[in-house]
Amino acid sequence: MLDWASSLFLLSAAAVNLLAVPFALAQVPPAPFETARYEGLFAAAWAGDTAEVRRLVDEGADLTAVDSAQRTALHIAAFASHDETVRALIELGADPNALERGRYDIITIAAVADDPAMVALAMELGGNPANVTSVYDGTALIAAAHLGHVEVVRALIAGGAPLDHINNLNWTALIEAVVLGDGGPRHTETLRALVEAGADRSIPDREGRTPLDHANARGYEEMASILGAE
């Protein structure tokens, strides 16, 4: 049974977590009413019609044009998970580090979608895994750790993503894997990958609580073991 102090901590953390939930929801893919109105380059990007994309750009289509949510054709292709269209757009000059209205780049779009192949492709073609994205001033790695997308986390680590970025909630990827995870296999393996890559286990949140403190408070024994290992 938890003592009163641990119970109070968990209640406080739960309140913070409710505030943090939009981190996963803030990324907004094109809605059906939007895609139904797409024309030209936007329509081709959403459909994954790479040949049409190339034709339109050759004829002068603007790669910097945006829809009502400040998404370029590249963002639209990334949301639709069209790898070859993404490749073509970047090769034709689209900016792989551009941010849409929600401040997401294509790497973070792919990270939230649990698409490690797209993440790797975006980095190969010039996307920067260190980009600060979302209204929380996070990174693709923090987003993936939050969601327990372990293969995306591994791809980002391999691509040189910063392990210890602190977002404006004062959380690192390690902290997010614990406080926004469920303690299950996906988040535990995400945590393990971060620790094995050298993520700093000593960085605390605003209240001075480390990832290990959070894991212990939640009874996440395997996470605590990983975080406490010498």
C-alpha positions in Angstrom: 0.0 0.0 0.0 1.3 3.5 -0.8 2.0 5.9 2.0 0.3 9.3 2.0 3.3 11.1 0.5 3.5 8.7 -2.4 -0.3 9.0 -2.9 -0.1 12.8 -3.0 2.8 12.6 -5.5 0.9 10.4 -7.8 -2.2 12.6 -7.7 0.0 15.6 -8.5 1.7 13.8 -11.3 -1.7 12.7 -12.7 -2.8 16.3 -12.8 0.4 17.3 -14.7 -0.1 14.4 -17.1 -3.6 15.6 -18.0 -2.0 18.9 -19.0 0.6 17.1 -21.0 -1.8 14.8 -23.0 -2.1 17.3 -25.9 1.5 16.6 -26.7 0.3 13.5 -28.6 -2.9 15.2 -29.8 -1.5 18.5 -31.0 -0.3 17.0 -34.2 -3.2 17.4 -36.6 -3.2 15.5 -40.0 -5.3 16.8 -42.8 -9.0 16.2 -42.2 -11.2 14.7 -44.9 -12.9 18.0 -45.6 -9.4 19.5 -46.2 -8.1 16.7 -48.4 -11.3 16.8 -50.5 -10.4 20.4 -51.4 -6.8 19.7 -52.3 -5.8 20.5 -55.9 -2.6 20.4 -57.8 0.5 19.7 -55.8 -1.3 19.2 -52.6 -3.7 16.6 -54.2 -0.8 14.8 -55.8 1.2 14.7 -52.5 -1.8 13.4 -50.5 -2.4 10.7 -53.1 1.3 9.7 -53.3 1.3 10.4 -57.0 5.1 10.9 -57.3 5.1 11.2 -61.1 2.4 14.0 -60.9 4.4 15.7 -58.2 7.5 15.8 -60.4 5.5 17.0 -63.4 3.8 19.8 -61.4 7.1 21.0 -59.9 8.8 20.9 -63.3 5.9 23.2 -64.5 6.6 25.6 -61.7 4.4 24.5 -58.7 5.5 26.2 -55.5 7.1 23.9 -53.0 6.7 26.5 -50.3 2.9 26.9 -50.7 0.9 25.9 -47.7 -2.7 24.9 -46.9 -4.8 26.4 -44.1 -2.8 24.7 -41.4 0.5 25.9 -42.9 1.3 22.4 -44.2 3.5 22.2 -47.3 3.1 19.4 -49.9 6.0 17.7 -48.1 4.1 17.8 -44.8 1.0 16.4 -46.5 3.0 13.6 -48.1 4.6 12.7 -44.7 1.2 12.7 -43.0 0.0 10.3 -45.7 3.1 8.1 -45.3 4.2 8.3 -48.9 7.9 7.6 -48.7 8.7 8.0 -52.4 6.7 11.2 -52.7 8.6 12.6 -49.7 11.9 11.6 -51.3 10.9 13.3 -54.6 9.7 16.5 -53.0 12.9 16.9 -51.0 15.1 16.1 -54.0 13.1 18.7 -55.9 13.9 21.3 -53.3 11.3 21.0 -50.5 12.6 22.0 -47.0 12.7 18.8 -44.9 13.0 21.0 -41.7 10.0 23.3 -42.3 7.4 23.4 -39.5 3.6 23.4 -40.0 1.2 25.4 -37.9 1.5 23.0 -34.9 5.3 23.3 -35.2 5.9 19.8 -36.4 8.5 18.8 -39.0 8.3 15.7 -41.1 10.6 13.7 -38.7 8.2 14.4 -35.8 5.2 13.7 -37.9 6.7 10.3 -38.7 7.8 9.7 -35.1 4.2 10.2 -33.8 2.9 8.0 -36.6 5.3 5.2 -35.4 6.9 5.1 -38.9 10.7 4.4 -38.4 11.2 4.0 -42.1 10.0 7.5 -42.8 12.0 8.8 -39.8 15.2 7.3 -41.3 14.3 8.6 -44.8 13.7 12.1 -43.5 17.1 12.1 -41.7 18.9 10.7 -44.8 17.5 13.5 -46.9 18.5 16.3 -44.6 15.9 16.4 -41.8 17.4 17.4 -38.5 16.5 15.2 -35.5 17.5 18.1 -33.2 14.8 20.3 -34.5 12.7 21.8 -31.6 9.1 21.0 -32.4 5.6 21.3 -31.0 4.1 23.9 -28.7 6.0 22.1 -25.9 9.4 22.9 -27.4 10.2 19.2 -27.6 11.9 17.0 -30.2 10.9 14.0 -32.3 12.7 11.8 -29.7 10.6 13.1 -26.8 7.4 12.6 -28.8 8.4 9.0 -29.7 9.5 8.2 -26.1 6.2 9.6 -24.8 4.3 7.2 -27.1 6.5 4.2 -26.5 7.5 4.0 -30.2 10.6 2.0 -29.5 11.7 1.4 -33.1 11.4 5.1 -33.9 13.4 5.9 -30.8 16.1 3.5 -31.9 16.1 5.1 -35.4 16.4 8.6 -33.9 19.2 7.6 -31.6 21.1 6.1 -34.6 20.5 9.3 -36.4 22.1 11.4 -33.7 19.0 12.8 -32.0 19.8 14.8 -28.8 19.2 12.4 -25.9 18.8 15.0 -23.1 16.8 17.8 -24.6 14.5 19.4 -22.0 11.1 20.6 -23.2 9.1 23.5 -21.6 7.5 21.0 -19.2 11.0 20.5 -17.9 10.9 16.9 -19.1 13.4 14.8 -21.1 12.7 11.8 -23.2 13.5 9.6 -20.2 11.0 11.4 -18.0 8.3 11.3 -20.6 8.8 7.5 -21.2 8.0 7.1 -17.5 5.4 9.7 -16.6 3.4 9.5 -19.8 4.0 5.7 -20.3 2.2 2.8 -18.8 5.1 0.9 -17.5 4.5 -1.8 -20.1 6.9 -3.5 -22.6 6.9 -0.7 -25.2 7.7 2.1 -22.8 10.1 -0.1 -20.8 12.1 -1.0 -24.0 12.0 2.7 -25.0 13.5 3.6 -21.7 16.1 0.8 -22.0 17.1 2.1 -25.5 17.6 5.6 -24.1 19.6 4.5 -21.1 21.8 2.2 -23.2 22.4 5.1 -25.6 23.7 7.2 -22.7 20.7 9.4 -21.8 21.4 11.3 -18.6 19.4 9.6 -15.8 20.1 12.4 -13.3 18.2 15.3 -15.0 15.2 16.1 -12.9 11.8 17.7 -13.5 10.8 21.1 -12.1 10.1 19.5 -8.7 13.6 17.9 -8.6 12.3 14.4 -9.3 14.4 12.2 -11.5 13.2 9.5 -13.9 14.0 6.9 -11.2 11.9 8.8 -8.6 9.0 8.7 -11.0 9.4 5.0 -11.8 9.6 4.1 -8.1 6.5 6.2 -7.3 4.5 4.4 -10.0 5.7 1.0 -9.0 7.3 0.4 -12.4 9.9 -2.1 -11.1 11.6 -3.0 -14.4 12.0 0.7 -15.3 13.3 1.4 -11.9 15.8 -1.4 -12.3 17.0 -0.1 -15.6 17.3 3.5 -14.2 19.0 2.4 -11.1 21.6 0.1 -12.6 25.2 1.0 -12.3 
